[in-house]
Amino acid sequence: MGMEEKPKKILFLYASQTGNAIDAAERVGREAERRGCPVSLLSIDDFDPSCLPEQEIVIFVVSTTGQGDNPDSIKVFWKFLLQRNLTQNWLASVSYAVFGLGDSSYQKYNFVAKKLDKRLSDLGATAIVERGLGDDQHPSGYEGALDPWMSTLWKALYQKDPKLFPKGPECMTSNTSLMDQPKVQITYHDVDEGALQFSSIPVVTKHLKLADFKLLEMQIESTRFILPGKLSGKHPPDCFLKMGKNDPLSKADCGKDVRHFELEAISSSIEYEVGDVVHILPGQDAAAVDAFIKRCNLNPESYIRVEPRDNKENGQSPDLRNTLKVPIRLKTFVELAMDVASASPRRYFFEVMSYFATAEHEKERLQYFASPEGRDDLYEYNQKERRTVLEVLEDFPSVQMPFEWLVQLVPPLKTRAFSISSSHSVHPNQVHLTVSVVSWTTPYKRKRAGLCSSWLAGVDPQKRVLVPAWFQKGSLPAPPPSLPVIVVGPGTGCAPFRGFVEERALQSQSGPTAPLLFFFGCRNEENDFLYRDFWLFHSQKGGVLSEEKGGGFFAAFSRDRPQKIYVQHKMREQSVKIWNLLTEGAAVYVAGSANKMPSDVLLAFEEIVSKEGGVPKEAAVRWLRALEKAGKYHVEAWS
């Protein structure tokens, strides 16, 4: 093939749930480009899996979500790979590498990366390097494993084919050439032109009209395209909610603030099943938004359109799903799309800042933060302290970043997911939530608060605040009335099961229902026994949680006695009851905090099956695995 041989391209495929894997894939892609190798970067759901055998080099960056689950974007691809008719040399000409993002405090740590690695090699593909496993628990997050993995990857690729990196695996071009190419371009419109687009839509008045929803819907749709992840395809919200009730569930001053919210649909009717999840787009602190706009010398009143810059020729296909249909006020865009005062910026943010710093000492510090040597210090300064974009920009006053770069690099304002704690049949136009208002102190004693939970807690039911909401299937499918159910839900893990109990109580009025056995746990009976009266009411004679119905309600209070008592202790006390229900075909549902609880509960089930079923531990483990495979052991855990 004469001298004109085209340089090989490396294909990067990522599967992300929250944005970390996109970030990691983009970073590895940039590093390859700087070494002189062209790359193509795609979300895995934008790639046709039947073309995989034609690729020479594919790098996968995949995250694991929940209890070892696949991110939504990889589901179709994975199903394709599992086809029986694919032979063991189907991928014989493909070289691949896998980097996974996970959290070692979960039982199925990096499960998706491990499964993918094994399946690719079973189909005949050759691993270039051993898979890399990023761990959220590492002192510098997933990057602790990514940096060393990357340097091994470049060396291995260079040995495989020196043409990939013309100047060797260590030689990198400076990034300055990339600095004038942000992924987005912004067109400014004069105010009259922008205002004209919206002139037929009245501004929000005291009484919300249909047109107000339309305006907000259009604005959200106009900003959501920069949001990667599962809701980006689902543009306008399913509905807008308004706060009907905002009641504390925990005692004041007990160190916890758990709320019961009742939200009403006001723009259109809502539909969901028990066990489903609602995603809410939070509002941002107005003062923080103003401070950000001022710090960046932006004009809040200008009207803008944001579009992906066409970078097709270098194979960059930014994850920007569509473009702004109408000009939008700059301030509105920042409010709805850019998380300026809650999420921490990524490492690349610091690197780009270093190019725009005019003070020498700031430039040096930023370059150090962006380097492998400075990685751990950056993690201490940034993620550990949960520094916000606004705080970082205020720490480096000489940096003036163009707005295009800010739009690209400021973390997108994300929706937050909550388990629904009501039954739609009982509350046709409402959705109830059980939310712990998150707050913590950083290592340097700075107070931080969760964006969405604090915002919801501050919404006054007397005021008409619009809450944009999207509904989605959860990982807890609604049980039919004839299915016996054992549920374990300590703390706010009880939320979905409040919906289960409401629904079953309604079903029991029109026919027989199967037993429901519920294990709840909290710290103190006095302080945080969430929904106490509700559970006790349904445990009384004839109620769906009552003994005579074959069910029961058992609460564990971990801090009321010298020795701690958790849900798994209460389960062991009721082992006969649990075993009897399991033999009758009961399904198990577990929800709550992801730290140790799900594995402690599984262990208790294994012991109960072994003891009451009179079988060795290994057989009990297999028995529960079969239960899970049959779709009768469900876990929904959140960190």
N, C-alpha and C positions, 0 to 999 in steps of 0.2 A: 504494500500500500504506500506509495511514495512518501514524500516529506509531509504531506498535508494531513496526516492522521489527526483526527479530532481528539482532544484530550478526553479521557474518560470522565463521566459524571458520577458522582456518588449520590444515590437516592436516600433521602432521610424521610422516614415515616414515623409520625408520632401519634400516640393515643393519650389524650389528656382529659382529666375530669375537671380540675380546678385551674389549670393554666401552668402548673409547674413543669409538666413534660414539654409543653410548647416552648417554654423558656429554655429548658435544658437543650432541646433539639436545635433551637435557633442558635444557641451558644456554640454547640459542636459544629453546626453548619458554618457559622462565621469563622471558626478556627480553621476549618478545611479550606474555605475561600482564601483566607489570608496566606495559606501555604501554596496558593496558586492552583487549587483544584476546583473546577466548577461543581456546584451542588444543585440539587433539586429538593425542595422541602415541602412535604405535603402532610395534611392530616390524613390518617390511615383510611378514613371513610371517603376521601376523595381519590383513592387509588383503586384500580380494578385488580382484584387479587389474581385473576386468571393470567395477568401479564407478569406475574412474579418470576417465572422461569426465564424471561428474557432479560432480567436485570443482572448486571455483573456484581455490583456491590450495593448492598442495602443495609443501612444502619437503622435499627428500631429503637425508639425511646418511648417506653410505655409505663404508665402509672398503674398502681393497684388501688382500688377504692374499697371502702367498707370492709367486709369480711372476705377478702380475697376475690372481690368481684372485678369483672372487666369494666373499663370505662365504656360508656355508650358507643363511642366512635369506633371501637374495635370489634363490636359484636358480629357484624356481617362478615368481616374479614376472617374472624376466628371460625365462624360456622363453615366458611368455604374451605379453610385449611383442614377441617376435621372430616371432610368427605372421604368415604371408604375407598373410592376409586382412584385416589391419588397414590401413585406408586412411590417406592422408596428411593427412586432416583429422579423424581419429578423436578427437584431443585438442584440437580447435580452440578449445574454450571454456575450456581449462585454462591457468592461469599457474603456472609452477614455478620453483624455484631448486634448484641442486645444490651441496652442499658435500662434498668428498671428504677422506678421511684416508689418507695414504700415506707413503712413505719414498723420498726422491729417490735413495737409494743403490741402489735396485732399478731394473732396466731398464724394467719396465712400471710406471712411477711413476703412481699414482692412476688406473690403467687403468679400474677399475670406474666411477668418477665420470665419466670422459671418455666411455666407451661409453654410459652412461645418459643423459648430457646430449645426446649426438648423436641417440640413438634417440627421446627425447621430442620433440626439435625436428623430426625426420623425420616424426613422427606428428601434427604440427600444433600442438603445445603452444608457448606463448610464454614465453621466459625473462624473468624479472623483472630479474635481474642476471646478470652473467657468472658462470660457475661459480667457486667458491672451492676452492683446493687446499691442504689442510693438509699440512705436511711435518715428519716426525719429526726431520729434520736441522736444522730452524730452531732458533736459540738458545732460543726459548721454546716449542718443540714445535708441535703443530698450532694452538695458540691464537694463534701469531704471525700466521697468516692468517685465523683465525676472527673476531677482533675487528674488523679493518677491513672484512671481508666483511659482518659483521652490520650495521655502521652504514650501509653502502651499501644493504643490503637494506631496512632500516627506512625510509630516505628514499624509495627507489623504491616501496615499498608504499604509503607515505603519499601520494605523488604520484598513484598509481594510484587510490587510494580513501581520502580523508581520514577516512572514518567508521571505518576500521580502528583508528586511534589517535586517540580523541576529543580528546586534549590535545596532539597533535603527536608526531612520531617521537622527540623527545628527552625528553619528560616521563614520568618513571617514578614509580609509587607506591613507597613504601618497602616493604621486604620483611618488615617486622616482622609484618604481618598473616599472612604465610605461616608464621611461625615456630612457631605452635602446631599446624601440620598436617603432621607427618612422614608419610611414606607407609605406615609400619607401625604397628600397635598391638600392645602386649604385655600379655598377661594373666598375672598371677602366680598360681600355685597353691601351696597349702601343701605342705610337704615330704612329708607322709604321702600326700597325694593323688597326687603325682608318683611317689613310691616305689612306691605301690600298682600303678600302671600297669606297672611293670617287675618287680613282685615275682615273677612267674612265670618271669622270665628270670634265670638265675644270673649273678653278677658274673664278670668274667674271672678264671679261675684259671690255674694253671700249665699245665694241659692244656686246650686250647681245645675246647669242645663246640660242637655245631651251634648251640645257643642263643646262644652268644657272638657268632657271625656275625650271627644274627638281630637281636640287640640293636644291634650296630654298624651293621647295614644300616638298621634303623629310625631310628637317630640320624642317619645320613648323609642318609637320605631326608627326615628332618624338617628338616634345615638347608639342603639343596641348593636349596630353592626360591628363596632370595635370590640364587642364582648365575645371572646372565644368561649367554647364550651356548649353545654347541652341546650341552653335556652336560646342560643343565637338564631337557630332556625325558626323559632316560634315567636314571631315578632310581637304584634300587639299583645298586651296582657290579656289573659282570659277574662278578667274582670277587674273592676276597682272596688276596694272594700273600704268601709268606714268603721271606725272604732265604736262599738256599742258599749262594751264593758272593759274596764282595766282594773282588775281587783287583785290585791296581794293575796297569795296563798300561804306564804311563810310568815312567821311572827316578826314584827319589826325588831331590829337590832340583834337578830340571831346569826348574823354573819352571812346570810344568804338572802337573796331577793328573788322569789319565784312568783310569777304573775299568771293570772288566768285572763286571757283576752277573748272577748267575743266580737268578731268582726262581721259586719253585714255587707252583702253584695248590693251595690247601688247602681251599677251600670248595666248589668245583665245578670241572668240567673246563673247559679253555679251548680256544678255537678261533681261529686267525688264519692268514693267509697271509703268505708273505715279502713285504716291502714295506709291511706294515701298521704301525699306530702304536698305542702303548698310552698312555693318560692315567692319571697317578698322582696321588692326593691326598696331599700331604706332611703329616707331623706338624709341630707347631710347638714351639718351645722353651718348656718348662714354666715357666721363670722369667719369661719375657717375658709369658706369658699371666697369671701371677699378678700381675705388676707392673701390667699393664693393668687388671685387675679392681680392684686396690687403688687405683690412681690415679683410677679412675672411681667409687669408693665403691659398688661393686656387691657383692651377696652371692653368692658362687660357688655356694652350696648351694641357692639358691632354684630352684624349678621354674617354667619359663615356657612360654607358647605365643606364637608370633610369627605375626601375620596381616597381610595387606595391609589398610590402612584403606580403606574404600570411598569412593573419590573420584570415583565415576562421574559425578556431576552436572557436574564441570568438565572432563570428557573425559580426565582423567588415567587411563590404565590402566597402573598400575605393572607393571613386568616381573616380577611375583611369581607364579610359575606355579601354585602351590597353597599349602596352608597346613599348619602343623604338625599332624600327626594326634594326637600325644600330647604331654603336657608333657615338657620336656627340662631337664636340669640346666643352669643358666645357664653354668657353667664349660665344660660339654661343648659348648654352643652356640658359645661364643667360640672354643674349640679347633678345631671343625670348619667354622665358617662365616666367621669374621672374621680377615682377615690383619692382625694387630696389629704384627708386628715384621719385615715384609719389604717389602711394597708401600708406595709413597708415597701419601698422600691426595690427592684432587683439589682443584682450586681452590675448589669450592663448600664443601668442608669448612672452609676458612679463613673463608669468608663466614659460615657458620652459627656457627662458633666466636666470631666477633666479636659476635654477639648475646648470647652467654652469658658473655662476659668481664666480670668485675667490676672489674678493675684498669684504670684509664684508659689507661695507656701500652700495655698489651697490646691493648686494644680498638682503639686507633689503629693499631697496627702490623698487626693482622689486617685492619682495613678497608683499609689501604693495599695489603696483599698481594692482597686480593680485587678491587682496582680496576684498570682498564686501565693506569694509570700504574705500578702496582706489579708488573705481570705478569712482567717480565724478572727483577726481584729475587726474586720468589716462585720462579721457575723455578730460579734459582741456589741458593736456600736449600733448596728442596724436591726437585724431580726430579733435578737434577744431583748432589745429595748423597745421593739416594735415602733421604731422611729417612723414618722409619717413623711410623705413627700414634702409637705409644707415645712416640717422641722428641719429636714435635710437641706432644703433650699435656703432656709434661714441661717443654717450653720456655714454655708458657703456663699456669702453675699456677692462675691465677684462673678458668680456664674450667671450669665443670661442665656438661657436656652431658647432657641426658636420654638414657637408654639407647635409646629409640626412634630418636633422631637418630643415635646411634652405629651401631646396626644398619643404618640406611639408608645411612650415609655411609662407614663403614670399608670399604675395598676387600674384596670377598669373597675368601675363601681359594680359590685356583683350582687346578684340576688342571694338571699340566704334561705335555706330550706328548713322547714319545721314540720314535725309530725302533727297531723290533725287530731285533735282530741275530742271530736264530736261525731255524732252520727247524722248523716244528711237526712235520713228518714225522720229523725226526731226534730232537727232544726233545718227545715228546707232551705232557708235563705241565708244561713249563717255558717261560719267556720270558726271553731274554737281552738285556741292554742294554749299550751302550757309551757311557759318560757322562763328559763333561769336568766336573770339579767347579769351578763358577764362583766366582771371587773377584776382587776388584779394589779399587783405592784411589781414593777420590773426589778432586775437585780440592782439597779441604781436608784431604787425607791421612787420611781415615777409612777403615778397613778394612770392606769389605762382602763378603757371600757370597751365592751363589744359594741360595734356600730349599730347593728340592727336591733339587738335586744334593748339597748339603752334608748334608741330612738322610739321604738314601740312603747316602752315604759313611759316615755314623756308625752305620748299623744293623748290629748284630752278628749274624752268621748263627747264633750259639749261642742267641740270644734269640728268642722267638716274637713278633715284631712284626708286626701285621697291616697289610698295604699294600693299600688299596682301589684297584682297577684297572678301567678301561673300555677296550674294544678298538674300534678304528675303522679303516676303510679309509684307507690313506695315498695319496700321489699317485704312488706307484711300483707299478703293477700287476704281479702275479707273472708272469714270462715263461714260456710253455710250453717244454718241453725242446727243441722243434725250432726255436726262434727264436734266431738268432745275436744276441749281446748285447755292446755296448761300454759298460762302466761306468767312471765317473770319480768317485772318492770320496776326496778328501784329508781328513786328520784323522779326526774322528769321523764324517765323511761315509761312511767305509767300513762303518759299522754295518749298513745294510740289505743290503749286498753280501756280508757274511759269511753272512747267511741265504741269499742267492742261490746262493753257492758250495756251502754245505752241502747244499742241496736238489738242485742239479744233480749233485753227486757221488753222491748217493743214486740219482737217476734213471738215471745212467750205468751203474749196476750191472745195470739190467734192460733196457737198450736204448740205441741211439745218441742222443747229445745234440749240439746245435749248439755251435760255438765260443763261448768267453767271453773277452773281452779286458778286462783291468782296469788302470786307471791310479790309483795311490795316491800320496799326497804327505804329507810331514811335515817337521819342521824338521831333526832329526838322526837318522841311522841308529841311533846308540847309544841316544838318549833316548826317542824317541816313535814308534818304528816299531811301530805297533799290530798285534797278531796276526801278527807276523813269521813264526813257525814254521808257523802255519796256512796262510798264503798260499804259503810256499815248499814245503810238503808237497804242496799241490794243483797246484803248477807242475812237479813232477817228472814223469818220463815216464808218460804215460797219464792224468795228473790232468786235471781239467776246465780248469785254467788253463795246461796245458802247450802248448808250441810244436807238438808233433805232433798235438794235438787241434785245431790251427788257432787256438788262443787265445794267451794270454800274460799275464804279470804284470810291470808296469813301475812302479818306485818313484822318485819325485823327492824329493831331500833338499835343502830350500831353504837351509839354513844351513851345510852341510858344506863349501862351497867359497866363494871370494871372490865369484863371481857367482852370484846366486840362481837356482835351478832349480826350476820349478814343474811341475805336471801338464801344462800346455799345451805346455811344451818337449818333454816325453817323447812327447806325442801327435804333435807335428810330426816327431819322429825316426821314428815308426812310421806315417807318413802312407800308405804303400802298403798296409800291413796293414789300416789303418782303412778306406781307400777300398774295398779288396776285400770287406771284410765288409759295408760299406754297400750295395755293388752286389748283394750276396747277400740284401738285405732285412733287415739287422740293425736292432735298436732301440737307442736311446741312453738311458742312465740317468745322471743327474748328481745327486749329493747332497753337502751340506756347508754351509760357512758362506756367508752371503748377501752378504758385502761385494762383492768384485770377481770372485770365482771363477766364478760361472755365466756372466757375460758374456765373461770371458777364454776360457773353454772353448768357448763358442759361436763366438767369433771364430776360434779355432784350427780348429774344424770347417769354418767357411766357407773358410778359406785352403786346407785340405786338399782340399775338394771342388773348389775353383777350380783348384788346381794339378794334382791327379791326374786330374780329370775334364776338364781342358783347357777350362774355361769361364770367362767373365768373373765378377768378384766378385758383381755384381748377380744373375746367374743362380744362383750358389752360394747366395746369401741366400734366393732364392725356393725353391730346392730344399729347403733345411733347413726353411723355413716349411711347405712341403708335408708334410715328414716329421712335423713337430709336429702339423699338422692331421689327419694319418692316425693319430695316437695312437702315434707311434713315437719321440718325443723327450720324455722326462720329467725334470722337475727338482723336487727337494725341497730347499729351502734354508731355513736358520733363522738368525736374527740373534742 
